[in-house]
Amino acid sequence: MKLTTLLALFGIALFGFACTDTEHYPGSGEECSPDDPVIELSVQQCAQAA
């Protein structure tokens, strides 16, 4: 029973940490703007650059 409770609390905490700020870039913390060149990139273009 304690293991189940622990796993449930861990899952809830994980979902809480999954919420992100959509106004800033996650790596640099810089603010996003409508004229950023990366906004027009597709998923395929991002995968090719990596």
Secondary structure, DSSP 8 states (H G I E B T S, - for coil): -HHHHHHHHHHHHHHHHT---TTB-TTT--B--TT-GGGG--HHHHHHH-
